[in-house]
Amino acid sequence: MCSACGFPAAPGHWTEAGSPTPHDRVRAKFRRAQVLQNVLPAYGLKAFDGGVIPGIQISTLSGSETIVRDLDEVWALAEKLSGGPVDPLDPRFIGDDDGKD
Amino acid sequence: MTAKTEGRIRLTVLGGYLGSGKTTWLRHQLHEGKFRNAYVIVNEAAETPVDDALLGQSTRLSVLAGGCVCCTAKADLIALLRSLCDERSRGLSDDPRLEQIVLETSGLADPGPIVEAIKADPVLVYHIVVSEVVVAVDALHALSQLTTEPLGRRQIEVADRLIITKADVAEEGAVKALLATLRTLNPLAVISGASKGVEVPLPSFDGIAPVALPDLANQPARPPIAPARLYIDDSIDWTAFTVWLSALLHARGDDIVRVKGVVRTPAGRLLLQTVRKVVQSPEILPEQGDTREDNMIVVIGRGYTPDQLKRSLKYFAGR
């Protein structure tokens, strides 16, 4: 159990496999928040990771905030809050209008 | 069946849908010493072979990549089998006389046409006898595949033996319904269970009703499943890639049936594999071996072009 956030320690998410050392893990957390910030604002959401607690902080434009454990939970939360999944093949991400089949 | 081979090479065809666990099962069989001295042929529909990296146990192995042996690469398979027969007849090789071949088909292959092609070939018919068609069936995903993919049904219909893989992680009720459904599709096949290749017992399914499968012939055709290759260049780091892939699988997991490839990360070479929305824990591969295909990811699915995947990934990474 993490004393800061109360999450029990979970087996590592598959995305963490690329970070062998604690330094790499912290760096990956910052980078993950940065990448999420490229995407989530389009859905009215913000991602923040201060590197201190294990989770990712997701907030809405109205300021309500929640902490999720991993990327799977980020996408599930984004889908719930914005009414549809964050689709990487959405035309807004691939720069054309024939992205949808 | 072995008694009737008359000195011909026994060929085992190992099939099963994408990600059903063919390679995992075969790897364990080789580890246990089954298929001893067998020649292993691995076919992959995509041009980037991954499975051969997993099958290091086998001493004699060929990879047929870049086409499925039941259709586009059928001629390559026939040519390879003929050369194996030729070598054996001439006694050219120092290895023990070839008695058995294991052909692991791609997940998109229908084993039926492969068996037909071998039987129709005027040379091979005298040298090779198809001893068994083994089809791996994914206990977690097979039922949904069977309701939507005619290919999944054809694979099961031609099997002599069905291996229910991932039987230990699926719910018992779901496994029972799957078993009853498989029985209606293929009443004769021997059915056994496996977990990472190790045989496990299956629940009894007496009295369980099979799942009614819709008639696929009258349904509007969906776009065919096709492999796309995606190169992860140096501007894309592992973290950006994982954020992108996890979003892609969350949104499109039903259309992206398989992602495979070796990715270079600070932790080493990671073997990445997904089946629909399920991502396996990446396996760290040794540095040696063929590293030319590193960072080339194969995405098998429908509803996008390789170029769209690339642009989307670049957008996520902010490049």
Interface residues (C-beta under 8 A of the other chain):
Chain A: G12 W14 T15 A17 G18 S19 P20 T21 D24 A28 R31 R32 Q34 V35 L36 N38 V39 L71 D72 V74 W75 A76 E79 P85 V86 D87 P88 L89 F93 I94 G95 D96 G99 D101
Chain B: P223 D237 W238 T239 A240 T242 V243 W244 S246 A247 L248 H250 A251 R252 V263 T265 P266 A267 G268 L270 V279 Q280 S281 P282 I284 R302 G303 Y304 Q308 L309 R311 S312 L313 Y315 F316 A317 G318
